[in-house]
Every structure is written in structure tokens, then in C-alpha cells.
Amino acid sequence: MTKTFPTQEVGSLKKPEWLLELVRNKQISDSDKSKARNDAAYLNIKTLEDIGLDVLYDGEVRRVEMYEYPVRYINGFEFAGLVRSWDNKYYKKARCVDKVAYKTNFHSDEFEFVKESSDRMLKVPVTGPYTIADWSYNEYYDSKEEFVYDLARNVVRPLMMDLIKQGAQVIQIDEPAATTHPSEMKIFAEAINECANGVDAKIAVHACYSGNDYQALAPYAAEMKADQFVLEFANRDTWKLGITDEVRNGYSALKSLKEHGFNGEIGLGVVDVHVDEMEPPELVRDRLLYAEKILEEPTKIYVNPDCGLRTRTRNVAFEKLRRVVQGAEMARNALK
């Protein structure tokens, strides 16, 4: 995309309460539940279009959870029970008890519906191999490396290939666990390359911030077959206006990525997904102008929230995305 500061979302949105109540109702037929999910997906898509995003998806409205949902469709796993995640929600954790194997394109119906519902650029999020392995009990493989690489080769890559056959042009590999173990960054990097091997699509990699300011990621970024890194910056930045290093201290990792030779795209987190407070568009603008000052290529800077917005109410999430779009437009005007 040649547009300066194109805007995008990262992934999940909070599901509407009416949908949650309906799908939990045992009196409702599966066909009616499927129709309700379509309605919720369409509502998300059209809202994101109206907000003005250039790249979008459906808010992952059909997915139970980013780990549990794909694991349901991978041979070799058995669910062990519920565990609590960081945001005080629960998901089913699985045991790997046999060699992992791909069953079917479990995002097929979802992607087909989104493709038919929007003419915008679509970005399909898929859960990455490192995160699936890291969040599972390994009771089969001799090493974590072997577990991760098998997931990359035998599950995630075939899934990506099938999505591309359906028409997917941009795929985002979600890896929230990647930076939590800096000593295993080489495993993560090689797994991404295994996923991307022979894949004819734009590949974005979303990695969360885990306390090391992406310093562990930076040395590997240029070696990874990722066209874009979607990264989290806003939640540790100041709310002061300006484009100096002092006020934009949350974005220091940009220099490290550049110094280590990464010259691809950056999905720049410009709004904090952990708070309800609304970033002024002027703050979004200045965060973008600071990034442009460092990276010097505004067409390679995509504008997004730090992460998915599922922990925020729908009203808050959509308003934050409006601030993303407004701030990006202000930054474009500032560069004219």
C-alpha cells in the first residue's frame, strides 16, 4: 500500500452481549447461532469501514479464544482444563500427546464471509506456532524446539496456504508469547521462517511487549520472513505532545530495529488497549511523526492500536480506532 500512514486494527474485539447470550442458549439451533455470528461479524466489518480503517477483519467474532480455538482443530492435543489468563479470563489449556497434524482450514468459513462482506484490504489473524507450544503442556516432543517447528511446518503453514488459495493476501501471525522468553528468540524467529516458507502473501507478525522493549527481537527481525511487525508502544509512552526522544520514550525500540537492519513495515501501536482514557488525535499524530523521523518512510508505517481491543467495551474500542484514523490524517497533513 502506497498510502502514507495506512490504518488497521490488530485483531479481537469484545463480542456483543446479545451474541454471547444467544450462543449460550441451548434452546437456539446451530443454524440460528451461525446466522447470529454472521450478523455480528457484518456489524463489526461495517463499523470498522465507517470508522475509516484501510485494513480490517471481523474482530474475530467467531473465535472462542486465540489459543483454544485453533487447538480444537489440531490433531495431537487433548484439553486438560481451565487456566486463568492475564486479564482474569479463562481458557482451556491442552496437552500435546501425539505428533501434531493439520486437520482442516478452520478459518475458511470466517474468511469467506469477510471477503464477501468488504472490499477493503483484509488481514487474517492466525495464532502462531510458538504461542501454541508455549501455552500448552508438552507431553510428546523431546524438546520445545521440535514442538514449535512441527506446529509451524505441519499446522500453521498449511493453514496459511489454504487461506491464500481462498484469496487471502495479508496474514498476521499472532505471537503474544514470543517476547516472554528472550532466550528463545531464535526458536521463535526460525518458526516464523518455517511458517513463511513458500507462502505467497504479505506476512505480518504481531508480538506483544514483555518488559524487554523488543530488545531481544531486534537482532532477529531482519532475518525473519516478515514483511511487517505489528508492535506495542503506546502503553509505555508519555501522553505529552511532541516528537522529541524525551516525550516519545515509549518508541525507543524503533531505533534498535533500524540499527539491526530491519527495513520492512512497522504496525505502530498508537493507542493503549489497557485503559479507557482516550488518546487525543494530536497525540496519535505526534507518535506517528516521531516514528517517521526515525524510520523516514511513512508509507511503511501502519497505524494501529497496541493490540486487540477485546478487553475494552465496544464503545471504547471503536472510539479508540476513530482516534487512530483521525491522528493518522493529522500526521499526513503535517507532512504535506
N, C-alpha and C positions, 0 to 999 in steps of 0.2 A: 504494500500500500504506500503510495507516494504522498499521501496527505500528511501535513505536519501535525504532530501530537494526536494521532487517532485514538479514539476512546474504546474501552472494552470493559466487560465485567470479568470476574475471576472464576465464578462457579456458583456455589449454592446460595439460595435464598430461603428464607423461612417459608414453610408451607402454609397456605391459608388454613385457618381453623376449620372452616366448613369442609375442606378436603379431608383433614385428619379425622374429623368426626364421622364423615361418610365412610372412609375406608376401614374404620374400626367397627363399623356397624355390621354385624353378622347377618342381618336381615337384607342387606343390599347385595344384589347379584354381582358377580365378577365383571360382567359386561357393563353394568352401570358404573362400577368403580373405575373401569378403564376409560369410560367416557368422561367421568369427572376429572381424571388425571389429564386427559386431553384438554379439557376446559381450563384447568389450572395452568397447564403449560402454555396454552394460547394466550391466556391473560398475562402471564409473565413476559412472553415474547413481545406482545403488542405494547405493554408498558415500557419495556426496555427500548423498543423502537421509538415510542413517543418521547422518551427522555432524550433520545438522540445518539445512542451508542452506535459506533461504527461496526463493532464486532460483538456478537452476543450468542447466547444459547437459551435454555429454557429454565434456568435456575435449579436444574437437577431435581425437578419436582417429582419425578417417578422413582427416584432412588431413596432407599431407606436410610443409607449412611454410606460414606465413601469407601469404607473398608468392608463392612458386612455385605453390601450389595454385590460387588464383584465376586467375593469369595463364594457366594452361593452357587456361582456358575463355573467354578474351577474344580476339576477332579483332583483328589488328593487331600481334601480338607474335611474335617469334622468339627462342628461347633462345640465349644467346651462350656460356654456360659457367658454371663454378662459381666462386663467390666465398665468402670466409670471413666469417662474421658475428661479432659482438662476443663471443659465448660459445664461440668456437672450433668452431663448427659451419659447415656449408657449405650453400648453396642455389644454385639455378640462377638466374642473372640474365638478364633478357631485354632485347632491343632492340625499341623501338616503331618499326615500319617502315611503318605504314599507319594510317589513321583507326581508332580503337578502336571496337569494337561488341560488344554483349552477345549471347552465343550462347544460353545456357540457364540455368535455375536450378540451379547446380552444388551447392547445399546442400539440394536438395529431398529426396532420399532420407534424408539425415542428419537433417533436421528432422522428417520424418515419423516416423522411428524413435524419436527422443527424445520427440516428442509422445505417441506410443502407449505409451511406457515410464514416464512420470512424470506425476503430477497437480500437481506444483509449478509455480510461475511459471517460465517458460523465457525465457532471454535468449540470442538468437542472435548470435554474433560474426561480423562481416564485415570484411574488410580495406578500409580507406578509400582514397579516390582520391589523396589527397596522398602517402601512403606508397607506393602502387603506382608513381606517377610518379617520386617521389624515388629509389626503389630501382631504377629502370630506366634504360637508355640511351635518350635521346630522339633518334631519327633521322628524325622525320617532322614534328613540330609546330614552328611558328616560335617558340613561347615555352613555358615551363613552365606558365604560367597556362592557356593554351589546352589543353595536355595534361591538366592536373588537372581542369579544368572539363568536358572531354569525358568523362573517366572518371566523374565524378560524375553527369552527366546521362544518359550513354548506357550505363553499365555498373552502377554501384552503385545508383542509384535504381531502375532496372528490376528488379534483383535483390531489393531490399527490397520492392518492390511484389509480386513473385511470392511471397515468403515470407509477406507479410501475407495474400495470398489463401489460403495454406495454413493460416493461423491464428496466425501469429507476432504477438505483442503487444508484445514488447520486443526491440529490435535494438541491438546495441552496435557502433558503428563504431570499429574499432581503427586508431589513427593514431600508432604509435611514432615516426615520422619528424617529426611536426608541429613539435615544440618544438626540433628540432635546428637550425632556421633561423629565428631570431626575426624577421628582416627580412621573412620571407614569411608571417607570421601572417595577414595579410589574405587571402592566397590560400587558406590552409587554412580560415579562417572562412567565406569565400564558398563554398568547395567543400562544406562541411558543409551549408550552407543549400540548395545545389543538390540534394544528396542527399535532404534532408528535404522538399523542395517537394512538397506534395500527398500526403505519406506519413502515413497514419493509424495511427500506432503510437508507443509511447514510444521515444524515441531517447536512448541513452547514447553518450557519446564517451569513449573511453579514450585518454589521451595520457600518454606516459612523461615522467619528469623528465629534463631535459637540461642541467642546470647553471645555468639562469636562474630556478629556483624558481617557474616558471609566471608570472613577471612579464610575459612577452610575451603570454601567453594571457589574463591577467586583463582587460585593456581590451576584449577582443573577446567575452568569454564571454557577457555579457548580450545581445549582438546575434545570437548563434548559436542556431539552432533545435534546441537540445539540451536535453532535459529533465533530463539528469544528466551530470555529468563524473566519470569514474572516474579517480582520480589517485593518484600515488605519493608517499607521505610518510614511511613508516616507515624507509626505508633511510638517512635522514639525520637521524633523530631520536635523542635520547639514550635509554638504557634505564633511566633513573631514573624512579621513580614520582612522581606529582604532576600538577597541572594548571596550573602556572604557565607564563608565557611562556618562562622560562629553561630549564626541563626539556623543554618541548614545542616547542623551537625548529625542529623539522622540519616543523611545521604552520603556519608563519607565512604561507604563501600563502593560507590561508583568509581572513585579514583583507583581503588585497588583492582577492580575488574578491568579497567582500562590499562593499568600498568602491567597486568598479566596477559595482555594481548587479546582480550575479548572485544570484538568489534561488531557483534551482532546486535539484535534489538534488545531493549530493556522494557519490560512491562513495569512501569514505575508506580509503586503504591503511593497514592497522594491523599488518601483519607483513611483514618483509623477505624477498623471494623470492631474494636472492642469498647467503644464509647458511643453514647448517643449524641454528644455535642457535635454541632455541625461546623465543619471547616468552612470559613468564608471562601468564596471563589478566588479572592485575591491571594489567599494562602496557597491554594492549589496552583494558581498562576506562578507564584514565586518558586514553588518547589520544582515546577517544570522548567522555569527559566534557569534555575541553578543547575539542574541536570543537563540542560542544553549547553550551558557554559562549560561543563566538564566534558561531555561526550561530543559536542559540536555537530551532532547530526540529528536534528529534530524529527526527521521522518523515521528514525529508528527508535524514538521514544514513544511507547504506547502508554496510555494514561488509564489507570485502573485503581480500585480500592486495594488495600494491602492484601486482602484475602477474600474468601467468600463471605457473604453478609448474613449467613443463616442465623447468627446469634442476635441479630438486631430485629426489631419489629419490621414489618414490611414497609410501613410509612417512613421509618427512619432510613431503611436501606435504600428506598427509591429516592429519597431526598439527598442522601449522600451521593448517589450516582448523578443526580442533577448537578450537584456541586462539581463533580468530576468534569461533566460536559461544559459547564459554564466557565470553570477555571481554564480548561483547555482552549476554549475560544478566546479568552482574555490573553492567554500566552501567545496564541497565533497572532493576534492583533499587535502584541508588543514587539514581535519580531519583524513586522512589516516595515 
